[in-house]
Amino acid sequence: MALDLLRGDGPVLRIGHRGAAALAPENTLEAFEAAIAAGVDGIEFDLVRGKDGLEVAHARGSHGAPTLDAALTFLAQHDVRVHVDLKAGGREADVADALRRHGLEERAVVSSFSVRSLLALGELAPELARAFTYPEDRLGISRRRPFSYVVRGGLASMRAVLPRRIATMVARAGAAAATLHHQLVTPRTVSVCHGFGAAVWAWTVNDEATAARLAASGVDAIITDDPRIFRGRLSR
């Protein structure tokens, strides 16, 4: 079941990053609506600790950050995958309970760079699909142009060794998928992951050429701020 959710049964899955951050304020219900209107297969959002409990992060919309319940109430009404990127360690039980309460456990994917969080979720909710995120990028440095040359050098080193390490990394986290920075993805890494039964989701891709390269390499899903990149060769 988890593998079907993570790999689909046709062309690469189209996942809206933080809703559709290029079309509406990121991580808001407006962005979720824009992503669905653009035809995505799933919606990713970041989940952090808020002053009143768990909430969606980075939101700059007119209504601010929705709570987890508000986000899940909205998504439960739409036929899309729900990709929760968990950045709130220690709140795994709250996440599992919320997904069950909204009836979303069968179509939810929870990703994290924290092995501890993923293992905890596996104990609390073994039915949930889990994905190991690599590398950790808490500060969003990979999206900042002044640092891009440093990031590229680090990613190149990671990319070279990843095919030898990825199976151990994913297995240690008890995950069924790897969510990888797109510059780490190679056909060899995808082949290794598929060989031991794990899916590969690539983040965050915002141009058609990169998306086409990744699709050709065999990735199962592409996460993007701008779902309009799928209108060409990657349309369903």
C-alpha positions as CSV (number, residue, x, y, z in Angstrom):
1,M,0.0,0.0,0.0
2,A,2.7,2.5,1.0
3,L,4.7,1.7,-2.2
4,D,1.6,2.3,-4.4
5,L,1.1,5.7,-2.6
6,L,4.8,6.6,-3.1
7,R,5.3,5.4,-6.6
8,G,2.0,5.7,-8.3
9,D,1.1,3.7,-11.4
10,G,2.0,5.9,-14.3
11,P,4.0,9.1,-15.0
12,V,6.0,10.9,-12.3
13,L,3.9,12.1,-9.4
14,R,3.5,15.9,-9.3
15,I,3.8,17.3,-5.8
16,G,3.1,21.0,-5.0
17,H,5.8,22.3,-2.6
18,R,4.3,24.2,0.3
19,G,1.1,24.1,-1.7
20,A,2.2,26.0,-4.9
21,A,4.6,28.6,-3.5
22,A,5.1,30.2,-6.9
23,L,1.4,30.8,-7.4
24,A,0.2,31.9,-3.9
25,P,1.8,32.6,-0.5
26,E,3.5,29.4,0.5
27,N,2.0,27.0,3.1
28,T,-1.4,28.7,3.1
29,L,-4.8,27.4,2.1
30,E,-4.6,29.7,-0.8
31,A,-1.5,27.9,-2.0
32,F,-3.2,24.5,-1.5
33,E,-6.1,25.7,-3.6
34,A,-3.7,26.9,-6.4
35,A,-1.9,23.6,-6.4
36,I,-5.1,21.6,-6.8
37,A,-6.3,23.9,-9.5
38,A,-3.0,23.3,-11.3
39,G,-3.6,19.5,-11.2
40,V,-1.1,18.2,-8.7
41,D,-1.2,14.7,-7.4
42,G,-0.2,15.7,-3.9
43,I,0.5,18.7,-1.7
44,E,3.6,19.1,0.6
45,F,3.7,21.3,3.6
46,D,6.1,21.9,6.5
47,L,4.9,21.2,10.0
48,V,6.4,23.0,13.0
49,R,5.6,23.9,16.6
50,G,3.4,26.9,16.9
51,K,2.3,28.9,19.9
52,D,-1.1,27.1,19.9
53,G,0.2,23.7,18.9
54,L,1.3,22.2,15.5
55,E,1.0,24.5,12.6
56,V,2.0,24.9,9.0
57,A,5.3,26.8,8.6
58,H,6.5,29.7,6.6
59,A,3.0,31.0,5.8
60,R,2.7,34.6,4.7
61,G,-0.9,34.6,3.5
62,S,-3.7,36.9,4.5
63,H,-4.7,34.5,7.2
64,G,-1.3,33.5,8.4
65,A,-0.3,29.9,9.1
66,P,-3.1,27.4,9.3
67,T,-3.2,24.9,12.1
68,L,-2.6,21.3,11.3
69,D,-6.3,20.6,11.8
70,A,-7.2,23.4,9.4
71,A,-4.8,22.1,6.7
72,L,-6.0,18.5,7.0
73,T,-9.7,19.5,7.1
74,F,-9.1,21.2,3.7
75,L,-7.0,18.4,2.2
76,A,-9.5,15.7,3.3
77,Q,-12.0,17.2,0.9
78,H,-9.7,16.8,-2.1
79,D,-8.4,13.6,-3.8
80,V,-4.6,14.3,-3.4
81,R,-1.7,12.8,-1.6
82,V,-0.8,14.6,1.6
83,H,2.9,15.1,2.2
84,V,3.7,16.2,5.7
85,D,7.3,17.4,6.1
86,L,7.7,17.1,9.9
87,K,10.1,19.6,11.5
88,A,8.7,19.2,15.0
89,G,10.5,16.4,16.8
90,G,8.7,14.9,19.8
91,R,5.2,15.6,18.3
92,E,4.9,12.4,16.3
93,A,1.9,11.1,18.2
94,D,0.0,14.4,17.5
95,V,0.7,14.0,13.8
96,A,-0.4,10.4,13.7
97,D,-3.5,11.1,15.6
98,A,-4.4,14.1,13.4
99,L,-4.0,12.1,10.2
100,R,-6.2,9.3,11.6
101,R,-8.8,11.7,12.9
102,H,-9.2,13.2,9.4
103,G,-9.2,9.8,7.7
104,L,-6.0,10.6,5.8
105,E,-3.6,7.8,7.0
106,E,-4.1,5.9,3.7
107,R,-2.9,8.7,1.5
108,A,-0.5,10.5,3.7
109,V,3.3,10.5,3.5
110,V,5.4,11.9,6.4
111,S,9.0,12.9,5.7
112,S,11.7,14.0,8.0
113,F,15.5,14.3,8.2
114,S,15.2,12.9,11.7
115,V,15.7,9.2,12.0
116,R,14.3,9.4,15.6
117,S,11.1,11.0,14.4
118,L,10.6,8.4,11.6
119,L,11.2,5.5,13.9
120,A,8.8,6.9,16.4
121,L,6.1,7.2,13.7
122,G,6.8,3.7,12.7
123,E,6.0,2.5,16.2
124,L,2.9,4.8,16.6
125,A,1.4,4.4,13.2
126,P,3.0,1.6,11.1
127,E,0.4,2.2,8.4
128,L,1.8,5.6,7.6
129,A,4.2,5.9,4.6
130,R,7.5,7.4,5.8
131,A,10.2,9.1,3.8
132,F,13.8,9.9,4.8
133,T,14.8,13.4,3.7
134,Y,18.5,14.1,2.7
135,P,20.3,16.3,3.2
136,E,19.1,18.3,6.2
137,D,18.6,21.9,5.2
138,R,16.9,23.6,8.2
139,L,17.9,27.1,7.1
140,G,16.9,26.8,3.4
141,I,20.5,27.5,2.3
142,S,20.1,25.5,-0.9
143,R,17.5,28.1,-2.0
144,R,19.8,31.1,-1.4
145,R,21.8,32.3,-4.4
146,P,24.8,33.9,-2.5
147,F,25.5,30.4,-1.0
148,S,24.8,28.4,-4.1
149,Y,28.5,27.8,-5.1
150,V,29.2,26.3,-1.6
151,V,26.1,24.2,-1.7
152,R,26.8,22.9,-5.1
153,G,30.3,21.7,-4.0
154,G,28.8,19.9,-1.0
155,L,26.1,18.3,-3.0
156,A,28.6,17.1,-5.6
157,S,30.5,15.2,-2.9
158,M,27.3,13.8,-1.5
159,R,26.1,12.7,-5.0
160,A,29.2,10.7,-5.6
161,V,28.9,8.5,-2.5
162,L,25.1,8.4,-2.2
163,P,24.5,5.2,-4.2
164,R,26.7,3.3,-1.7
165,R,25.0,4.8,1.3
166,I,21.4,5.3,0.5
167,A,20.2,1.8,1.3
168,T,21.6,2.0,4.8
169,M,20.3,5.5,5.4
170,V,16.7,4.6,4.4
171,A,16.7,1.3,6.2
172,R,18.0,2.9,9.4
173,A,15.1,5.3,9.4
174,G,12.5,2.5,8.7
175,A,11.4,4.5,5.6
176,A,9.8,3.4,2.3
177,A,11.2,6.4,0.3
178,A,14.0,8.8,0.0
179,T,13.2,12.5,-0.5
180,L,16.4,13.9,-2.0
181,H,17.6,17.3,-3.1
182,H,17.3,17.2,-6.9
183,Q,21.0,17.7,-7.4
184,L,21.8,14.5,-5.6
185,V,19.6,12.4,-7.9
186,T,21.3,10.2,-10.5
187,P,20.0,7.2,-12.4
188,R,22.3,5.0,-10.3
189,T,20.8,6.2,-7.0
190,V,17.3,5.8,-8.3
191,S,18.1,2.3,-9.5
192,V,19.6,1.3,-6.1
193,C,16.6,2.6,-4.3
194,H,14.2,0.8,-6.5
195,G,16.3,-2.3,-6.1
196,F,15.6,-2.5,-2.4
197,G,12.0,-1.3,-2.8
198,A,12.2,2.4,-1.9
199,A,10.7,5.2,-3.9
200,V,12.6,8.4,-4.8
201,W,11.0,11.9,-4.5
202,A,13.1,14.9,-5.7
203,W,12.9,18.4,-4.2
204,T,12.6,21.3,-5.1
205,V,12.4,21.5,-8.9
206,N,11.3,24.7,-10.6
207,D,12.2,24.3,-14.2
208,E,11.0,22.0,-17.0
209,A,14.4,20.9,-18.1
210,T,15.4,19.6,-14.7
211,A,12.1,18.0,-14.2
212,A,12.4,16.2,-17.5
213,R,15.9,15.0,-16.6
214,L,14.7,13.6,-13.2
215,A,11.7,11.9,-14.8
216,A,14.1,10.2,-17.3
217,S,16.3,9.1,-14.4
218,G,13.3,7.2,-13.0
219,V,12.2,9.3,-10.0
220,D,8.8,8.6,-8.7
221,A,7.8,12.1,-7.7
222,I,8.9,15.7,-8.3
223,I,8.2,18.4,-5.7
224,T,7.9,21.9,-7.1
225,D,6.9,25.4,-6.2
226,D,5.4,25.8,-9.6
227,P,3.1,23.0,-10.9
228,R,3.0,24.8,-14.3
229,I,6.3,23.0,-15.2
230,F,4.3,19.8,-15.7
231,R,2.2,21.2,-18.5
232,G,4.7,20.0,-21.2
233,R,6.3,16.6,-21.5
234,L,5.3,15.6,-17.9
235,S,1.6,16.2,-18.2
236,R,-0.7,13.3,-17.6
